[in-house]
Amino acid sequence: MNDRPSMYQVQEIRIGDVPHPVFDPVLAYWNAIRADRFAPRWLDFDLAELPGTLLRNTLVVDMQDPPLPILYRYYGSGIAQSHGFELTGKTSDDIFPEDLRRHIVGQYEVVRTAREPKLFLSDIYVKDGVPKRDLILRLPLSEDGERVTGAVSVEHRYTDRRD
């Protein structure tokens, strides 16, 4: 029996309780381009409209109906550096170990089901039990106006400071 705690923990946070204003411009842009739809199309989303400081910590995925994997369309260089791997053009099946894959895919499934933006506090325990803590905003995209067919995610290293 394995009694060790999971190396990957996630907690959903109400978007109104965001401890940093870092996501405000991203959320405002997403809301503006979605208009009266539940989510914008990928073609409506222009990554160049995001603050430059966030672009390197942004990723875009295409989501097919399960059990098909998530396809990484764009994987920002800051995320690749932080996580230690690059996933542009790859799928969630390329994420190892399996616990990490479930940690990430589970967040997208919450967005798919809710059909609305979600904010997560993600802890990934690295050396000596110290967590790498990120706030992750996941915004749904929809090509057909019915289903979540993709998502834009922005990560921000969490600290107790307002940076």
N, C-alpha and C positions, 0 to 999 in steps of 0.2 A: 504494500500500500504506500502511496506517495503522499506524504503530509506537507510537502513544501508548498508555500503560497505561490500563487500565479505570479509570473514575472511581468504580466501585462494586466493592468487594471484600467477601467474606464468608468467615468461617471458623467451622466448627462447633466448639463447646467442650463437653467432657463436663460434664454438669450437676454432678457431684460436684466439679468444679474451679472452680466459680463463685468469682470473686475478691471478691464482695460478698455479704452475707447478705440483700440487698434482696429477692430472689425467694423466700426461705424461706417466708413466710406464704402466698404465692400457691400455691406448690407443695404445701404442707401442705393448704390448702383444696381444691385440685383433687383430690388423692389421697383426701381424706375423702369428697367427694361422688361420686367414681367408684366407690367401694367395690371390688367384685370385677370390675368391667367394665374394658375397656382405656381407656375415656374416658367422662366423664359426658355427659349430654344438655345442650343449651343451656338447656332449661327448669329443669334442676337448678342451673345456675350463676347465682348472685346477685352482680352486680357490687358491690352495697353491702357485701358481705363482704370486699372487698379493702381494704387500707389506703388511706385517703383520699389519701395522698401519691402513690399509684401510679395511682389511677383516671384522672387526666388524661393518663396515659401508657399507657393501655390501649386496645386495639381488639379488636373481635369481627368475624369474617368467617363467611359461609356459603360452603362449597366445594361446587361441583357437579362432576360428572365432567368431566375435560378433553375437549374444548378450551373448554368454557364458562368464562367469567371468574369470578373470585372477587368476591362481593358484600360490601361493607362495611356491616355492620349498625350498628356503633358505632365512632366514630373520636374518641378523646379529644382534648380541646382542647390539651393539651401537645404531642401528636404533630402536630396541625395547625399549631401555632405553629412547632415545630421544623422541619417539612418544608416549610412554606410553602403547604400546600393542605389542604383538607377533603374527605374522601371518604365521609362518612356517606350511605348511600343510593346510592352510585356503585359502579362495578366496577373491577377491575384494568385494564380496557381504557381507563380514564380517567387512567392514570398515564403521564406522559411525562417524559423520553424513554424510548424502548423499552428501553435498557440498564437503566434504573432499574426498569421493570416486570419484566424478567427477573430482576433482583437480588432483588426482593421475592417474586415468584411462585415462584421456585426454592426459597426457604426453605419455603414452604407445601407444595411437592411433596415435600420431604424428610420433613416431618411426616406427610403423607398416606401415604407409602410405609412409614415406620417405625412408624406408629400409636402413637407415644409422644411425650412432651415433648422438645423440642429447644431448645438454647441456641446462639445465634449471636452472634459479634462482627462487627458490620457497620461498614465504613468507607465513607463517602461523601465523596469529595474535593471540597471546595468551593473557596474562594479560595486562590490561591497554593499549591495542592497540599497544603493542610492538611486532614486528615480530620476529619469529624464522626463520632465513634466512639460506637456504641451497643451495649450488650448487649441482646439481644432474646430473651425466653423465649416460645416458641410452644407452646401446650397444645392438643392435639386435643380435639374434641367429636364425639360420634356420636349421631345420632338413632335409628339402627337397630341399634346394637350390633355392627355388622359393618364399616362403612366410616367413614372420617373425613369428616364432613359439615360441619365448621366448625372454628374455632380461636379461642382467646383469646390475645392477645399482649400482653406488657407490655415496654415499652422503658425502659432506664435509661442515661442518658448515662454513658459509661465514663470513669473517671479512675483513676489509680493509688492514689487514696485510698479508704478504706472508708467511703463516704458513701451 
